[in-house]
């Protein structure tokens, strides 16, 4: 995983002290940066997302109090600890009034100092970055959802994850598995929207030789392959009613038969499902079984769209910039203030997937160290409020840009383009038809 911004920034005119504190934090696995120049510190904080500032109070030409005032104006959420060997009581009180958490007199009590830093970082609603680096969370509601997912993981209760396309439902499903007692067993995904109804049952339950025309040999289904692990039903709202009924039986009785066989087999799997559809509305319409919904929804996780998680937008952008700059061997970029403003006010109809694709494209075509508005795809060039009646057309415009970008990257290969977009080939063809894209 590409390196993220350090958690702590140290500012002190004694460079040796900076180096020493940085090494101590490193020994405690707390990444940090340091500078002996307060003006440089202001610039660093403008361009990076730190979680804690450690600053000297007395520095030549630019006091820690002045720095604290500027920092709080830039980022009122950034927490600060002040240090000094010469500070007066009045200065310390002033620093506290401006929002400093604590003050340490030099020489610093290192054990107490490090313990407080650990506690500060632990208690913050800071970005969660799982080991695979595929999801970053800074938003309070998303943090609650993540905690629910990891708590639910300790049980075998079924979980259903809802949310718009591109919000990260699959990553939450993987987190449920990776934090469970089943983590050493398989995590098997089946995309209910990608398979025709005639094949879905065979994929799930397996079949015996001769069960149907093309069944030339015995074949295990996903229930057998996932034995002891987790079976993830992606886009379960696209499953037909007949298969829903058979799935309900497995949930209730923990057993099934292969197609063409009467032999009953046990099913020791954890059920996790996801959908972008409104299942309760589908129940009213008669297209989704109410009893299956109640069986699956013991634990419900509703993932909010990116436009409702504004605190995640810049941390995610920073992560994707790091990721793609590393992948394409380019110097690390930073977003200009104008681009940050555009991103924070965009509606993100394609959610995190749209942001990821936008950053990848921007990194590929970037010509300087700063991403400027004119380097963004066309839909971001003009800032305007998105009215409800124009939402669909804007969504289609973004979809078209993403699909064309994926096809270009895949040199016209539709299967490869579908992989880049993390959708099925069937879904890609539907998008091509809807968006009037001819190849």
N, C-alpha and C positions, 0 to 999 in steps of 0.2 A: 504494500500500500504506500502511496506517495506520502511524504512527510507533511504534517499539518502545521499550522501556526503554533509556536511555543505557547504554553499556558501562562508563563510569567515573564514580565519585562522588568529588568533591574536597571535603575538609573542612579549613578553615583559618580562624583568627580574623581574618586579613588578607583582607578581601573583595576588595581590588584584586589580590592574588596569585591568588585563586580565579578571578577574571575573566580574568586574563592567561593562566593555565594552560589554562583552558577554551577560549580563543580559539586558543591554540597547538595543542591537540588537534584542534579543529575544522578547522584548516588541514591537518591530516594525516588528515582524514576519520574521526576517532575521536569519536563523540558522547559528551558528558559533561554532568553536572549538578554544582552546587556549593552549599555552604552554609557559613556561618560559625558555625553552631550545632551542636555535637556531639550534643545531644539530638535535634535534628531529623534528623541523619544516621541515628541509630538507628531512628527512625520510618520514614524513607525505605527503609532496608534491609529492614525488616519487610514492606514492601508492594511492593517492586520487586526485580527480578532483575538486579543489577549483576554485572559480571565482575571489577572491580578497584576497590579503595578506595585513594585517595591521601590521607593524613592527616598533619597537623602533629602533632608530639609534645607541644609545650607550648601549651596553650590555657587561658584563664581559667576556673576552676571545674570543668573537666572535661578531664583530660589525655588525650593521644593513647593512652597506655598503657591507661587506663580504657576508652576507646572501643574499642581493639583487643580487650580482654578481653570486652566485651559483644558485639562483632561476631562474634567467633569462637564465642561461645556460641549466637548466633542462626544463623549460617551459616558452618560450619567450612571450607566449600569456597571462600569468597570470598577472593581473594588481595589482599594489602595491601602498599603501599609507604609508608614513613614519610619525612617531611621535617621539617627544623628548622634554626634558626640558632643554637640554644643547647643542644642536647642533650649530656649527658655520655656517656662511654663506657659506663657502667653502664646508662644508660637505653636506649641503642641495643642493647646485648646483651640486655636484658630484652625489648625489642620483637621481636628476632629469635627469642628462645626462645618467645614467644607466637605465632609464625608469620609475622611480617613477612618479605617476600621480600628487601627491600633498604632502605637508608637513604640519603637525599640531603641534603647540607648546603646551606643557603642561602648565597649565591645558587646556584641549581640549574644544573648543566651540562645545558642544555636538549637539545642534540643526543643525548647519552648517555641522558638521561631518556626522551625520546620513543622512541628506538630500543628501549630495554628494554620500554616499554609495548607497542610493536608486537609484540615477540617473545613477551611474556606472552600477549597476546590471540590470537596465531597458534597458540601451542602448546596452549592450553586446549581441552578438549572442550566448546566453547561451542555454543549453538544455531546451526545452519545455517539461514539464511533465504534461499532462492533468490529470484530477481528477482520471480517471480509471487506470492511470499508465501504459497504454498499448503501448504508443509510446513515444520515447525520441528523440529530435531533437537538433543537434548541428551544422550540416552541413548547410552552407549558402544557397545552392539551396533548400534543404528541408525546411529551414526556410521560404523561399519565397513561396514554395508550401503551407505550413501551413497557412501563412498569406492570400494567395489566397482563401484557403478553408474557413477560418473564415469570410473573406469579402463576399464571395459568399453566405455564410449561411444566411446573412441578406435579401437575395432576395428569390424569388421562382423559379429562373431560373434552368433548368435542368443542371446537372453536370455529366461529364463522367470522370472516373479515370482510367488511364492506367498504366501499369508497370508489371514487372515480378512477378511470383508467390512468395509470401512470403515477399513482400516489405511493406505491411501494408495498402493496398488499403481499406480494410474494416474499419480500424480505422479512415481513412480520411473521409469515407462516414458517419460514426457515428458522427464525429466532425461537419460535415455540418449540420446534424440534431440537435445535442446538442447545437449548437450556433444559431439556427434559432427560429423564432416565433412559430414553430411547436414542440418545444422540449417537451412540456407536452403531446403531442399526440404520437401514436405508431410509432416506427421505425421497419419496417417489411422487413426482408431479404428474397429474393427468389433466390436460386442457380439454374441458368438456365442449368448448366452442370450436375446437380444431378438428374434431373427429365426427364423421357422419354417424347418425343414430345407429346404423347397422353395425358399425365397428366398435362403438363405445362399450357395449356389453362384453364383447370378446376381449377388449383391452383390459377391462376391469376384472372379469371372472376367469378368463382363459377359456380354452376349448380343447376338446378331445378330437383326435383324428377322425375325419368324416362327419363332424358336427354340421358342416355346411360345405358348399362346393369347393371352396379354396382351402379348406382345413386339411392339409396334406400330412400333418403330424400333430402330436400333442403340443400344447403351448400353455405356459403359465401366464396367468393374468397379473395385474398390478397388486391384487390382494396377496398373492403368494410371494411376489417379488419383494413386497414391502414388509413381509412377516417380521414382527417384533419392532418395526419402525413406525414411520408416519406416512400416511397417504394424503396428499394435498390435492383437493378437487378445485382447480382453478376455473373460474367462470361457471360455477355450478348452476347458475340461473339459466344456462343454455341446455341443461340436461333434460331429455324428454321424460314425460310422465311415467312411461313403462319402466325405464331404468331407475327413476326415482323410487318406484315401489320396491324394486329389488335391492336398491341400496338401503332403504329403510329396514328391510329384513336383516341385512348384515349388521346394521347398527343395533338392532334389538336383540338378535339371537347370536351374533358373533360367529356366523357360519354361512357358507355359500356352496354352490356347485358350479363346476365348469360347464360351459355349453356342451350339450351332447353327453353329459354324464349324470348319474344319479348319486354318485359318491359325495357325501357331505364332508366339507373341509372346514377347519376352524380358521378364523380370521382374527389374529392378534395384531391389530393396527390401531394407531391413533388417527382420528379423523380431524382434518383441518380443511375448511372450505373458504372460498373467496368469490366475490362477485361485484360487478359494478352496477348490477340491476337492483331495483327495489323489490325485494322478495315479498314483502307484505302486500304490495300492490298486485304482484303476480298471483298471490294466494287468492285475493279478491277476484281476479280474472279467471281463476281455475287453471292456471298454467304452472303452478308450483304447489306441491303437497304441503298442507299445513302441518301434518304430523311429522314429516321429514324436517321441516323448518324448526319445529320445537325440539326435535332430537339433536339437530346440529347446533342450535343456538344456545347451548348451555352457557357459553361465554361468547359475547358479541364484542367485536372491536371495530368501531367505525373510524376509518382513517380520513381526517379532514383534507380537503384539497389544498394545494400550495398557496392559493390566494388567501386562504384563511390562516396560514402559518407564516406570516411575514418574517418572523424572527429566524426562520430556517433558510430564507432565500440567499442571504449573503454568505453564511457558513457553507451552504451547499455549493454555491458558486465558487468559493475559494477552494473547496475540495476538488471539484471537477477541473478547475484550472490547474491545480497541482497534478492531478491524475493525467490529464492530457498533455500538459507540458512535458511531463516525464515520459509518457508514451511516445510522443513525437519528437523527443529530444530538443525541446525549445526552451529558451530562458523563461523563468516563471513570470507570468503577466500579473497585472493588477487591474481592477476595474476602476475607471474614472468615476468621479462623484456623479457625473451626469448619467452614466450607465447604471450605477447603483440606484439612482432615483428612478430610472426607467424600469429596472427590474422590480423595485419595491412597489411600483404602481401598476405593473402589468397584471393581467387577470390569469395568466398561466393556464389556459384551457387544457393543455397537454400535461400539466402538472410537472413532477420532478423529471419525467422522461423528456418533456419539452426543454426544460432548463439544461439537462445533461447534453442533449443534442445541440442546443444553441451554443453552449460553451465549447463543445468539441469543434463545431464548425468555426467558431471565432478563433480558437487557438490555431487551427490549421491555416487560416488566412491572415492571422495577425502579422503586422509589419513593424510594430514598436513594442515597448515594454508596458504600455498602458492601453487597455481596451477602450476605444472611443465609440460614441454613438454611431458614426458613419461606418464602423466595421461590423455592426450588428446586422442580422437578416432584416429584410425590408419591413416586416410587420412591427419591428421595434423602432423604426426610424422616426415615426410620428407618434407622439404621446397624445392619447385621447381617452376620455372615459368610455368604458364599455357598457353600453346600454343593454338591457335584457334582450331586446329584439334584434340586436346585432351580434349577440353572443355566438349563435350557431355559425354565422358566416365567418366570424373571426376564427372560431374553432376549425372550420374547414380550411381556412387560409393557412393556419399553422400546420394542420395535418398535411396539406399539400406540400408545404416546404419540407417537412420532415420526411415524407415518403420519397419525394424527388431527391433529397439529399442522400437517403439510404440507397436508392437505386443507382445514383451516380457513384457512390462509394463502392457498391457491389458490381459496378460495370454492367448493370442491366440484369444481373442474376436475381430473379425474384425470391428464390429460397434463401439466398444469402442476405438480401435486403430485409426479408421478414425476420431473420435472426437478429440483424442490427437493431430493428425496431422492437424486438422482443414480443412479436405477435406471430400467429400462425400464418401459413401461406394462404389459407382460406380467408382469413381476415384481411390480408393484404389485397387479395383480388377484390374483395368487397369494397375496400377503400379506393382502389384504382377505378372501379366502376362508378362509385359515388362522386369522386372528384374529377371524373372525365379525363383521366390520365391514360393516354394511349401509347403503347410501346411497339 
